[in-house]
Amino acid sequence: MYLAPEGDELEIVNAASDFLVGTTPISRLHEAGCADLAPSAREAFGEMGWFALAVPEEQGGSGLSAVEHTLFFREAGRQCAPVDLLAQCLLANADLDSGLREDVIAGTAGAALLVPSGASWRLLGSSEARWALLVERTGGAVYSMDAIALQERPALDPTNSLHVAESLPQPMHVFEGPTVWQLGQLAVAAMLVGIAETALDLIVEYAKVRETFGRKIGSYQAVRHPCADMAVRTEAARSQLWYAATAAKEERADAQVHLDAAKHLANLAAMSNSDTSIQLHGGIGVTDEHDCHLLLKHAMTLSRLFGGKRDLLGRLLKAQVAD
């Protein structure tokens, strides 16, 4: 298998980047009312077919693979795209009846993501969505939002609304199998890699122009060495991500092991790089007008989805990798 994106894959990367910059640019997060995916933006994504990259053609999708799915979400991570974009895509890939899938792929029906939190559940995404999606390693469930009692909570991450549900009704639909979980894990790992890359890009560009004591700060070891560490973390996470996406595409027996490793390395890269970028930017790194804090806040949210540190390391400790 060939791991580096090439040919048509690079065309998807460029198209996704241009579309996301035009539809959900990171600059939107400096304005009020920026949380979640607006209905107009959701329909625009649907018209372009972004929700259905990995959905088979006979089910109304593009018939591509986990690799293209991963490439798209890496670009989404660069723009701190909201979690309900992920929920919409995962719901399109779930085992649904054709009518529901058609509405989800078109973006006419919105989805939000349910995440277990102790004895309750957190909802990431708009409370105006039609469906709430709960994904587990062995399957998942779809709930009607009309039947869920939600309590609004303040969100540190401005990309998403946050609500809490103390109980859930009977699901409208239940699906089985690891496919949706694996696509979710790939997507979140890819978004985290996109955040790690963006955090590195921001400080490298800043280090080329910011001067102290008559020298560019990039000439000082105290800046160069942390930037080098950021680059190493990013390359490790990106390389494992490509391998995991290819393993999922080829349905390798040990694909889940590589997915867990990719998510763990992506967690580390995004959290550490965004934090280091803030520190190296100095005073402006903590100002509301800068993008650095947005990357860190979104990384904190994503690092807890589809596998946190304790869960991933516990699984990797006992993992078996095929030859």
C-alpha positions in Angstrom: 0.0 0.0 0.0 1.1 3.6 -0.8 0.6 5.9 2.1 1.3 9.5 0.9 -1.7 11.3 -0.7 -1.3 11.7 -4.5 -3.2 12.3 -7.7 -7.0 12.5 -7.1 -6.4 12.5 -3.4 -4.6 15.8 -3.6 -7.4 17.2 -5.7 -9.8 16.3 -2.9 -7.5 18.0 -0.4 -7.4 21.2 -2.4 -11.1 21.2 -3.1 -11.9 20.6 0.5 -9.5 23.3 1.7 -11.0 25.9 -0.7 -14.6 25.0 0.3 -14.0 25.0 4.0 -12.1 28.4 3.9 -15.1 29.8 2.0 -17.8 28.2 4.2 -16.4 27.7 7.7 -13.2 29.8 8.0 -11.5 29.9 11.4 -12.0 33.7 11.4 -15.8 33.1 12.0 -14.9 32.1 15.6 -14.0 35.7 16.4 -17.6 36.8 15.9 -20.8 36.3 18.0 -23.1 33.4 17.2 -20.4 31.3 15.6 -21.1 28.0 17.2 -22.3 24.9 15.2 -23.0 24.4 11.5 -25.5 26.9 10.2 -28.4 25.3 8.2 -27.3 27.2 5.0 -23.7 25.9 5.4 -24.9 22.4 6.1 -27.0 22.4 2.9 -23.9 23.7 1.0 -21.9 20.8 2.3 -24.6 18.5 1.2 -24.8 19.9 -2.3 -21.1 19.3 -2.7 -21.4 15.7 -1.4 -18.9 16.1 1.5 -21.0 14.2 3.9 -21.0 11.1 1.8 -17.4 10.7 0.6 -17.2 7.2 2.1 -20.8 6.2 1.5 -21.2 3.6 -1.3 -22.5 4.8 -4.6 -25.5 2.5 -4.5 -26.5 4.3 -1.2 -26.3 7.7 -2.7 -22.6 8.5 -1.8 -19.4 9.1 -3.6 -18.2 5.5 -3.2 -14.7 6.6 -2.0 -12.9 5.3 1.0 -11.6 6.0 4.5 -8.6 7.7 3.0 -10.6 10.5 1.3 -12.7 10.8 4.4 -9.6 11.4 6.4 -8.1 13.9 4.0 -11.3 16.0 4.2 -11.4 16.1 7.9 -7.7 17.0 8.2 -8.6 20.2 6.2 -11.7 20.6 8.5 -9.4 20.5 11.5 -7.4 23.4 10.1 -10.5 25.6 10.2 -11.7 24.3 13.6 -14.8 22.9 11.9 -17.7 22.2 14.3 -18.4 18.7 15.7 -21.9 18.6 14.1 -20.1 18.4 10.7 -18.6 15.2 12.0 -21.9 14.0 13.3 -23.6 14.6 10.0 -21.0 12.7 8.1 -21.0 9.7 10.5 -24.8 9.5 10.4 -24.6 9.4 6.6 -22.3 6.3 7.0 -24.6 4.5 9.5 -26.9 1.7 8.5 -30.1 3.7 7.9 -33.2 3.5 5.8 -32.8 5.1 2.4 -35.1 8.1 3.2 -33.3 9.1 6.3 -29.9 8.7 4.7 -31.0 10.8 1.7 -32.0 13.7 4.0 -28.7 13.5 6.0 -26.5 13.4 2.8 -28.4 16.4 1.4 -28.0 18.3 4.6 -31.7 19.0 4.9 -31.8 17.2 8.3 -29.2 18.1 10.8 -27.4 15.9 13.3 -25.6 16.5 16.6 -23.3 14.1 18.5 -24.1 12.5 21.9 -21.2 11.6 24.2 -21.5 9.7 27.4 -20.5 11.7 30.5 -20.9 9.7 33.7 -24.6 9.0 34.3 -25.6 11.6 31.7 -24.8 12.6 28.1 -23.4 15.6 26.5 -24.7 16.9 23.2 -22.2 18.7 20.9 -23.9 20.6 18.2 -27.1 22.6 17.6 -30.2 21.8 19.7 -32.2 22.6 16.6 -30.8 19.5 14.8 -33.3 16.8 13.9 -31.2 13.8 15.0 -28.8 13.0 17.9 -26.2 10.3 17.1 -24.6 8.1 19.8 -21.6 6.1 18.5 -19.9 3.3 20.4 -17.1 0.8 19.3 -19.6 -1.9 18.5 -22.4 0.2 17.0 -24.6 3.1 17.9 -28.1 4.6 18.0 -30.0 7.5 16.5 -32.4 9.6 18.6 -35.1 12.1 17.7 -34.0 15.5 19.2 -37.7 16.3 19.9 -37.8 13.5 22.5 -34.6 14.6 24.4 -34.8 17.0 27.3 -31.7 19.2 27.2 -30.1 21.6 29.6 -27.8 24.3 28.0 -24.3 24.6 29.4 -21.6 27.2 28.6 -19.0 25.8 26.2 -15.2 26.6 26.4 -14.8 25.7 22.8 -16.7 28.3 20.7 -17.1 26.0 17.7 -19.9 24.0 19.3 -23.0 24.5 21.5 -23.1 22.3 24.6 -26.1 20.7 26.2 -26.6 18.0 28.8 -29.3 15.2 28.8 -29.9 13.4 32.0 -31.7 10.6 30.2 -32.4 9.3 26.7 -35.6 8.0 25.2 -35.9 4.9 23.1 -33.8 5.2 20.0 -35.4 5.7 16.6 -32.8 3.5 15.0 -30.0 1.2 16.2 -27.1 0.0 14.0 -24.3 -2.5 14.7 -20.7 -2.9 13.7 -17.4 -0.9 14.1 -17.5 1.0 10.8 -19.0 4.2 12.1 -16.8 4.3 15.2 -13.7 3.8 13.0 -14.7 6.6 10.6 -15.3 8.8 13.6 -11.9 8.0 15.1 -10.2 8.6 11.8 -12.1 11.9 11.3 -11.3 13.2 14.8 -7.6 12.1 14.6 -7.4 13.9 11.2 -8.9 17.1 12.6 -6.4 17.0 15.5 -3.5 16.6 13.0 -4.9 19.6 11.1 -4.8 21.6 14.3 -1.3 20.5 15.1 -0.2 21.5 11.6 -1.9 24.9 11.8 -0.4 25.6 15.2 3.1 24.9 13.8 2.5 27.0 10.7 1.3 30.0 12.8 4.4 30.1 15.0 6.9 29.4 12.1 5.4 32.4 10.2 5.5 34.6 13.3 9.1 33.6 14.1 10.2 34.9 10.7 8.9 38.4 11.3 8.9 39.1 15.0 12.0 40.7 16.3 13.5 41.1 19.7 16.9 42.7 20.5 17.4 43.3 16.8 17.0 39.7 15.7 14.1 37.6 14.4 13.0 35.3 17.2 13.3 32.3 14.9 17.1 32.7 15.3 17.0 31.9 19.0 17.3 28.3 20.2 14.6 28.8 22.7 12.2 29.2 19.8 13.8 26.9 17.2 14.0 23.9 19.4 10.3 23.9 20.5 9.4 24.4 16.8 11.5 21.4 15.9 9.7 19.3 18.6 6.3 20.5 17.2 7.4 19.4 13.7 8.4 15.9 14.9 5.1 15.4 16.8 3.2 16.5 13.7 5.1 14.2 11.4 4.6 11.2 13.7 0.9 11.8 14.1 0.4 12.5 10.4 2.3 9.3 9.3 0.4 7.1 11.7 -2.9 8.7 10.5 -2.1 7.8 6.8 -1.2 4.3 7.8 -4.4 3.9 9.9 -6.6 5.3 7.1 -5.0 2.9 4.6 -5.4 0.0 7.0 -9.1 0.8 7.4 -9.5 1.1 3.6 -7.9 -2.3 3.1 -9.8 -3.8 6.0 -6.6 -5.1 7.7 -7.2 -7.4 10.7 -5.2 -5.0 12.9 -6.8 -1.8 11.5 -8.3 -0.9 14.9 -4.9 -1.0 16.6 -3.5 1.5 14.1 -6.6 3.7 14.5 -6.1 3.8 18.3 -2.4 4.6 17.8 -3.3 7.4 15.3 -5.8 8.9 17.7 -3.3 8.8 20.6 -0.5 10.5 18.6 -3.0 13.1 17.2 -4.2 13.9 20.7 -0.6 14.5 21.8 0.4 16.5 18.7 -2.6 18.9 18.8 -2.6 19.5 22.5 1.1 20.1 22.8 1.5 22.0 19.6 -1.3 24.4 20.2 -0.1 25.0 23.8 3.5 25.6 22.6 2.3 27.9 19.8 0.6 30.1 22.4 3.6 30.2 24.6 6.0 31.1 21.7 3.7 33.9 20.5 4.1 35.6 23.8 1.5 38.1 24.9 -0.6 38.1 21.7 -0.9 34.3 21.9 -3.5 34.6 24.8 -5.5 37.5 23.2 -9.0 36.8 22.0 -8.2 38.3 18.6 -5.6 35.6 17.8 -6.3 32.0 16.5 -4.0 30.2 18.9 -6.4 29.8 21.8 -9.1 28.6 19.4 -6.8 25.7 18.3 -6.2 24.7 21.9 -9.8 24.8 22.9 -10.9 22.8 19.9 -8.1 20.3 20.5 -9.3 19.9 24.1 -12.8 19.0 22.9 -11.6 16.6 20.1 -9.0 14.8 22.3 -11.9 13.5 24.4 -13.9 12.1 21.5 -13.5 8.6 20.1 -10.8 7.7 22.6 -9.1 9.6 25.4 -5.6 9.0 26.8 -6.4 6.4 29.4 -8.7 4.4 27.1 -6.3 4.4 24.2 -3.2 3.5 26.2 -5.1 0.7 27.9 -6.1 -0.8 24.6 -2.7 -0.3 23.0 -1.0 -2.0 25.9 -2.8 -5.3 25.0 -2.8 -4.8 21.2 -1.7 -7.4 18.7 -0.3 -6.1 15.4 -0.4 -8.3 12.3 2.8 -9.0 10.3 
